[in-house]
């Protein structure tokens, strides 16, 4: 009798091991690989790629990550309206403060690009509440204040996080035209 219990336990462990191995293979094949391919395609400005959509159908899909990556793709394809929709979804559905901060940052970039500095500042401030150490967000917020002096009063400027002064990387660039926003680490796929 004791031998049968041991043999049954070995069979159960063997089957369980294969099930875990199979689910790991499925996770990699159906989710991780498409996300990686989608990130590569976005980096190469190939916006017709459907890998993020494939990843979103996986049983193990993290929809907030998929939506964030879809937002990055739309942002890079200059479809700002669609990108804003995806980043708003991320803000509403994610539990990850890191991902939410990156989505707020990208929403700020979109609003700055379409010349809505007050709304962009609100997004950057929301991102900074979640991640006060994000220098790229602080930098973009300060740029809003510097390049839109009529929009912001002194009290609003003081609400920004203090930081060390940084030189403008390209002072000839006109940020009111939306150029230069979103060049930081948060505008890439995850």
ChimeraX attribute file (.defattr): number of C-alpha atoms within 10 A of each C-alpha:
attribute: neighborCount
match mode: 1-to-1
recipient: residues
	/A:1	6
	/A:2	7
	/A:3	8
	/A:4	9
	/A:5	10
	/A:6	11
	/A:7	12
	/A:8	12
	/A:9	12
	/A:10	12
	/A:11	12
	/A:12	12
	/A:13	12
	/A:14	11
	/A:15	12
	/A:16	12
	/A:17	12
	/A:18	12
	/A:19	12
	/A:20	11
	/A:21	12
	/A:22	12
	/A:23	14
	/A:24	13
	/A:25	13
	/A:26	15
	/A:27	17
	/A:28	16
	/A:29	14
	/A:30	20
	/A:31	24
	/A:32	18
	/A:33	16
	/A:34	21
	/A:35	26
	/A:36	16
	/A:37	16
	/A:38	28
	/A:39	23
	/A:40	14
	/A:41	17
	/A:42	23
	/A:43	15
	/A:44	9
	/A:45	13
	/A:46	14
	/A:47	15
	/A:48	11
	/A:49	17
	/A:50	14
	/A:51	20
	/A:52	25
	/A:53	16
	/A:54	17
	/A:55	27
	/A:56	20
	/A:57	14
	/A:58	18
	/A:59	12
	/A:60	16
	/A:61	17
	/A:62	14
	/A:63	18
	/A:64	22
	/A:65	20
	/A:66	25
	/A:67	24
	/A:68	29
	/A:69	25
	/A:70	26
	/A:71	30
	/A:72	30
	/A:73	29
	/A:74	20
	/A:75	25
	/A:76	19
	/A:77	16
	/A:78	12
	/A:79	14
	/A:80	21
	/A:81	14
	/A:82	17
	/A:83	26
	/A:84	23
	/A:85	15
	/A:86	24
	/A:87	27
	/A:88	19
	/A:89	18
	/A:90	26
	/A:91	20
	/A:92	11
	/A:93	13
	/A:94	18
	/A:95	11
	/A:96	13
	/A:97	14
	/A:98	14
	/A:99	21
	/A:100	25
	/A:101	26
	/A:102	26
	/A:103	31
	/A:104	28
	/A:105	32
	/A:106	32
	/A:107	30
	/A:108	30
	/A:109	31
	/A:110	26
	/A:111	23
	/A:112	28
	/A:113	20
	/A:114	15
	/A:115	17
	/A:116	16
	/A:117	24
	/A:118	18
	/A:119	15
	/A:120	25
	/A:121	29
	/A:122	17
	/A:123	25
	/A:124	31
	/A:125	23
	/A:126	19
	/A:127	26
	/A:128	23
	/A:129	14
	/A:130	18
	/A:131	16
	/A:132	14
	/A:133	12
	/A:134	18
	/A:135	15
	/A:136	18
	/A:137	30
	/A:138	22
	/A:139	19
	/A:140	24
	/A:141	26
	/A:142	21
	/A:143	17
	/A:144	24
	/A:145	22
	/A:146	13
	/A:147	14
	/A:148	16
	/A:149	11
	/A:150	8
	/A:151	13
	/A:152	16
	/A:153	11
	/A:154	9
	/A:155	8
	/A:156	12
	/A:157	17
	/A:158	10
	/A:159	9
	/A:160	16
	/A:161	17
	/A:162	10
	/A:163	11
	/A:164	7
	/A:165	8
	/A:166	8
	/A:167	8
	/A:168	10
	/A:169	8
	/A:170	8
	/A:171	8
	/A:172	7
	/A:173	12
	/A:174	11
	/A:175	18
	/A:176	17
	/A:177	12
	/A:178	16
	/A:179	13
	/A:180	17
	/A:181	20
	/A:182	24
	/A:183	13
	/A:184	14
	/A:185	10
	/A:186	20
	/A:187	21
	/A:188	20
	/A:189	20
	/A:190	14
